[in-house]
Amino acid sequence: MVRTPLTPWERQRGERLGALLREARGGRSMVEVAAAAGVSAETLRKIETGRAPTPAFFTVAALAAVLDLPLDGLAAACVRDDDEDRRAMSA
């Protein structure tokens, strides 16, 4: 199975997610947060650096729970402006 290459926007969205998680982690170690979320430190490192721009939903949910971040807030922070425009038009 061949994976479709990511668009520049998808890569940017992954970098934004990683930056938000890294900021929320603050002074806590990557190993501590990863262990609490049940993921490997390498997985968290890849997400935070944007090398894993499309992490699995349950991975993001587990990290959000450990970092006390609301999932809807994370999603909203990772939405493109034209996505917001489309949502507003359909409301």
Secondary structure as UniProt FT lines:
FT   HELIX           8..25
FT   TURN            26..27
FT   HELIX           30..37
FT   HELIX           41..49
FT   HELIX           57..66
FT   TURN            67..68
FT   HELIX           71..77
FT   HELIX           81..90
//
